[in-house]
Amino acid sequence: MKSPQTSKNTGASLPTSSPLSGKRLASAALVALLTGWMTVRFFLSANETIASTRQNACRALTPSPIPEALANGPLPDFKLPDANGKMWSLADLKGRPVLLNFWATWCAPCVEEMPSLEKLASQVGKDAVVLAVSVDEDWATVRRFFLKGTPLSVVWDETKEVPKKFGTEKFPETFLIDAEGKLRYYFINKRKWDWGEALDCLLGAR
């Protein structure tokens, strides 16, 4: 009678690690780390480039020094009506940039500037607000000026006191207010708002 033979274990054995495989894992980890770092740097650099481009766009419009009284702290607010009786205030417009313009139909530089403001307003759509505050004598004068309508948001300051709160005594003067309600730029006298730089500047305040 033959004695039973001991069966051999034919199962697969666990692979043993080698120095070579360890080096490959370390190399792969290093490549992944470098790729992630380069990706982060790319997006940071892109954001810095966009911010720089927008700042340069605003500088191209030659802003004036911001009055010290407005540089720190909250801006003066107001409630003024449009032609339909709707009341407008800066507080209600938070969340979108506002280009606040003080003007009048009897002001020659204001009249020259108005078409470019209207073009800018038509370009920004709902992403920003171009708010023109008239200090004319009555609504009838303002309506006659915009007989064909306007893409601007136009309100009337009957008391003529709102511009004074911003330190404005001569017209036009314009204030760029960012989405958080902070004054970014200030412009004395007329500007060409239909330039591409003006659009970039305004939308950059979002």
Phi, psi and omega in degrees: 000128183282140177285143182297138179274143178288124182287143179274143178281110181262005180293159180288139179267153180295137180292141178266138180286149179236157178305328181294316180293326178296320178295322180295318179297316180297320180295318180295321179295320179294319178297317179297319180296315179295321179297317178297317180296318180295324178295315179298315179297324179298312182290323177297317179296320179297317179295320178296322179295317179298315180298318179295319179298318180292321177296318178295325178297318179292320180295330179297339179272005179048068178295155178268161177299135180290131178303139183302324181295338182255350185292325182239144178087175183289151177282154174299138177254171182202167171228113183231146183270149169267186185295340180263003179091357178290135181269137181242141175215157178294324180300320181289342184263002178300142184109345176225146174296149179232128171259103186264118185240126175261128188205177175202154181290337180275000182263111184301314178297327178296316181295320178295324184281333190303317180301322180289327175295320179295321179295318178299317180299322180289334181280323186280338180059233182265003182282343180203171181234129171255106187252113181259116181261112181272140174246029178291173185286330182201169180292329182301319179296317180294317180298319179297326181293326181249051184303326182267009183086174182202145175282353178289156167265111186248128176234163184238131177256093183298324184280340184063023181266335184298313178303325181297328179295336178263003180082013182271125176236339176240153185238153358274156169224145187226141183234127176262115184248129184282179186295341180267000178090013180262139178287120180264312184218157183224136185230119175268134179074181188286158175221166173265096185277357179268006173287153176299328179298323180295319179295315179297320180297312183294312181290338177289349180270010179288000000 
